[in-house]
Amino acid sequence: MYDLALILSSYSDRPVVDRTGIQGIFDIKMQWNPFAARPQPADDSPRSPAAESREGPRPDLASLPALFDALDQQLGLRLESHKGPVEIYVIDRVERPSKN
């Protein structure tokens, strides 16, 4: 679940923290429309036979749910918004490396 939270962080505009308490390794397959809030691009690019056999036929994006709905419908998970501390880095100074 920790890895899933990291992946979801890249698709959301906020950090995602795993608070499920679920341990273990899982094989997760989830389909959602990554363009649900934006205009959908034309997707006419060909796929390799290996990708087609591994992933199956390409779904119609308009028929897929948004990310948050897909989490609930397909995995039984939901994202909740909370306020909390976030780790940040502050760079005070930058120097060129010295020659040894």
Helices and strands as residue ranges (DSSP letters): H 2-11, H 49-55, G 61-63, H 67-70, I 71-75
